[in-house]
Amino acid sequence: MLQPRVAAPLRGVFFNAPGICPGCRQQAIRQPLNLQSSPRQFTSARNLRLPAKEAAPDVEPEFMPKPLGRPIGFPNPPKPGENIGIKEKRVYTGKTMSERNLEKRQDLMEEWNQNYFRDFKNIRKYRRGKVFMANPKIFRKEAALYFPNFRGITLANNEADTTPIVKGKVSVVNVYSSDWGLTQAQSFTGAKVNPELRELLEKNKDVAQMIDINIEENPLKGIVLKFTRWYTRRLRAKEDWEKYFIISNGVSGRLRESIGLLNGLVGYVYILDEDAKIRWAGSGDAEGTEKEDMNRGLARLIENVRNRPATKKSQWRQKPEKPDVEQELEAQAVSAGAS
């Protein structure tokens, strides 16, 4: 019977040591320690495994914002009382179980996609948050869509809707939710960077105006903004206090996607006509000829309002007039009663 091999330096220890009992000596022979040095190291094998392919670097192509290819907004005119933050309970009755589960999953994914840190990533990734370039020309009135209604607190310490303010006048609307966004919006409409715009608004106060919408959905930051309104009032004329809105709720994901508010930290600028239709829009920092295009579009809308016949009023303020036939019948009835 073959005996296990024991290294030569240890033979004297196991077989000649006087203090080791015969039983321990036999057990050591049956289970020897593998103390012999390996003839070669494990890592010196020639073909241990196939060489791993080098991973391609995860480099995304540079994002190039493109001009808006179509009008943005809602197909129906806005109404006061819309988008006030009251969430309606979704009803999934009248459908199969798989259809209900699919709609619930889509609603949950829409809520989860509203990630606060995603906006920070997009700022670093997409040219400081600029997601689209402004069109050189304004949208045609027949194709333009409507700007939604917002409800918030104004600098005049009252809760109001934006729709009654924008209707009947050409409006330049700044939308932002942070100091970063405010700086970007002012790159379009700031008094120092665009004095031509301020001069145009000053000369046409009766038909043109500027409105600020500060969206802050964080409850704590919203409270801070409401308590610091006194400082914002000092920077604005008293007649403009009702044109500054602090919005704390009601800005849904559908609303953001409809008017292009894809990044909550970026500033946006909209030009609305007297019917609250979005005729021009810009995002991020002003680049190229965007400021000149905005001024030119605003001047054209103001000119259209000026050249409009006096008898033709905006659809917001136009009251239904009685037809001539009804007026004649009413006059006949009055004269008959008088006689």
Secondary structure by P-SEA (a helix, b strand, c coil): cccccccccccccccccccccaaaaaaaaaccccccccccccccccccccccccccccccccbbbbccccccccccccccccccccccccccccccaaaaaaaaaaaaaaaaacccaaaaaaaacccccccbbbbccccccccbbbbbbbbbbccccbbbbccccccccccbbbbbccaaaaaaaaacccccccaaaaaaaaacccccbbbbbbbbccaaaaaaaaaaaaaaaaaccccccccbbbbcccccaaaaaaaccccccbbbbbbbcccccccbbbccccccaaaaaaaaaaaaaaaaaaaccccccccccccccccaaaaaaaaaaaaaaac
